[in-house]
Amino acid sequence: MNKSNILVINGHPDPKSYCLALTEAYAAGASGSGAQVRTIDLSRITFNPNLAFGYRQRTELEPELLEAQELIRWADHLVFVYPTWWGSMPAVLKGFFDRVFLPGFAFKYRENSSLWDKLLTGKSAHLIVTMDTPSWYNRLIYRHAGHNVMKKNILKFCGISPVRVTEITPVKPSTKEQRSKWLERAKRLGASLA
């Protein structure tokens, strides 16, 4: 699969997180294979994650969010790297979606219809999700609830498909050697897409 423009988004609020290391490893793998790669690090940009008025009243986008929209338009493939907290994404990543994936940019409601237009069609995505919950437990007990929100309720709603998921788990008890192997895996994933 050849995706020439790749945008990798770190959705962890801590600038020293393991998710940032995974983001950098993926980006390095993709760059090394010839792709054009850009990154957004949500731990290093400043914006209000609260869509204060919903869609009733416009909330002006900060310059970094306007730039994020341009990068999303530019990208063929989006990669989101983030931890699972309370079964879903961190608040900063949810706030990023609330503020950036707006009507007119990511989707458009049809007048007098319950249907909508998907404005980000033609793009694909990959979720690299760290967890402490074992994969089997997330699958059998939680039924991949957090992954489904990202895949179906957000990305596919806007036309982004297919959406692949790679789970990195369990992180908390992992050894330095295991974390190094996961970084190599992220680098290989990036290289395989370019």
C-alpha positions in Angstrom: 0.0 0.0 0.0 1.6 3.3 -1.1 0.6 6.3 0.8 2.8 9.2 -0.1 1.6 11.9 2.4 1.4 10.6 6.0 0.3 12.7 9.0 1.2 11.2 12.4 -0.6 12.6 15.4 0.5 12.1 19.0 -2.6 12.2 21.2 -0.9 11.9 24.6 -0.8 15.1 26.6 2.6 14.3 28.2 5.6 15.5 26.1 7.7 12.7 27.7 5.3 9.9 27.0 6.0 6.5 25.4 3.3 7.5 22.8 5.6 10.3 21.6 8.4 7.7 21.2 6.0 5.5 19.2 5.0 8.5 17.1 8.6 9.3 16.3 9.4 5.7 15.5 6.5 5.4 13.1 7.4 8.7 11.4 11.1 7.6 11.0 10.1 4.4 9.4 7.7 6.1 6.9 10.3 8.9 6.1 13.0 6.3 5.6 10.9 4.6 3.0 10.3 7.7 1.0 7.0 9.0 2.2 6.4 12.7 2.9 5.7 12.8 6.7 4.3 15.5 8.9 3.5 15.2 12.6 1.3 17.0 15.1 2.2 16.6 18.8 -0.8 17.5 21.0 1.4 17.7 24.0 3.2 20.7 22.5 0.4 22.8 20.9 -1.9 25.1 22.8 -5.6 25.2 22.1 -8.9 25.2 24.0 -10.2 21.6 23.7 -13.7 22.7 24.6 -16.2 23.3 21.8 -18.0 25.9 24.0 -21.1 26.5 22.0 -21.4 23.2 20.1 -22.3 24.0 16.5 -24.7 26.8 17.5 -22.1 29.5 17.5 -18.7 29.5 15.8 -15.6 29.2 18.0 -12.6 30.6 16.1 -9.8 28.2 15.5 -6.4 28.8 17.0 -3.6 29.1 14.4 -2.3 25.6 15.2 -5.7 24.1 14.7 -6.0 25.8 11.3 -2.6 24.4 10.4 -3.9 20.9 11.6 -6.8 21.2 9.2 -4.4 22.0 6.3 -2.2 19.0 7.2 -5.3 16.7 7.4 -6.3 17.9 3.9 -2.8 17.3 2.6 -2.5 13.7 4.1 -3.4 10.5 2.3 -3.0 8.5 5.5 -3.6 9.6 9.1 -1.9 7.8 12.1 -3.2 8.4 15.6 -1.0 7.3 18.5 -2.6 7.6 21.9 -3.2 5.7 25.2 -6.5 4.2 26.3 -7.7 6.0 29.4 -11.1 5.1 30.9 -11.8 3.0 27.9 -11.3 5.8 25.4 -8.9 8.5 24.2 -7.4 11.3 26.4 -9.3 14.5 26.7 -6.8 16.4 24.6 -7.4 14.1 21.6 -11.2 14.2 22.1 -10.9 18.0 22.2 -8.8 18.0 19.1 -11.6 16.1 17.2 -14.3 18.4 18.7 -12.5 21.5 17.5 -11.0 20.4 14.2 -13.4 17.9 12.7 -16.1 20.5 12.1 -19.1 20.6 9.8 -17.9 22.0 6.5 -14.4 20.5 7.0 -14.8 16.8 8.0 -18.5 16.3 7.1 -21.6 18.3 6.0 -25.1 17.8 7.1 -27.7 17.7 4.3 -30.6 20.1 4.6 -33.9 18.4 5.7 -32.2 15.0 5.9 -30.7 12.7 8.5 -27.9 11.9 6.0 -24.6 13.7 5.7 -21.7 14.1 3.3 -18.3 12.6 4.3 -15.8 15.2 3.4 -12.6 13.3 4.2 -13.3 10.4 1.8 -10.2 8.9 0.1 -8.0 8.9 3.3 -7.1 5.9 5.4 -6.0 5.7 9.0 -4.1 3.6 11.5 -4.6 3.7 15.3 -1.7 2.8 17.4 -3.2 2.5 20.9 -1.3 1.8 24.1 -3.2 0.1 26.9 -2.6 -1.6 30.3 -5.7 -3.8 29.7 -4.8 -7.1 28.0 -6.0 -7.4 24.4 -8.2 -10.4 25.1 -10.0 -8.5 27.9 -10.5 -5.4 25.8 -12.0 -7.6 23.0 -14.2 -10.0 25.1 -15.3 -7.7 27.9 -15.2 -4.2 26.5 -15.8 -5.3 22.8 -13.2 -2.7 21.6 -15.5 0.1 22.7 -12.8 2.8 22.5 -11.5 1.6 19.1 -15.1 1.6 17.8 -15.6 5.2 18.8 -12.5 6.2 16.9 -13.2 4.0 13.9 -16.9 4.3 13.4 -18.2 7.3 15.3 -15.4 9.7 14.2 -13.2 8.6 11.3 -15.6 6.5 9.2 -18.4 9.1 9.9 -16.1 11.6 8.0 -15.3 9.1 5.2 -11.8 7.9 6.4 -11.5 4.2 5.6 -10.1 1.7 6.1 -9.0 2.2 9.7 -6.5 -0.3 11.1 -5.7 -0.8 14.8 -2.5 -1.9 16.4 -2.7 -2.4 20.2 0.5 -2.0 22.3 -0.3 -3.8 25.5 0.2 -4.2 28.5 2.5 -1.1 28.8 2.6 -0.7 32.6 4.4 -4.0 33.5 6.5 -4.0 30.2 10.3 -4.2 30.3 12.7 -1.9 28.6 13.4 -4.7 26.1 9.7 -5.1 25.3 9.2 -1.3 24.8 12.2 -1.3 22.4 10.6 -4.1 20.4 7.4 -2.1 20.2 9.3 0.9 18.9 10.9 -1.3 16.2 7.4 -2.6 15.4 6.1 1.0 15.0 9.0 1.8 12.8 8.3 -1.2 10.6 4.6 -0.3 10.4 5.6 3.2 9.1 8.1 1.7 6.6 5.5 -0.8 5.3 3.0 1.9 4.4 5.4 4.2 2.5 
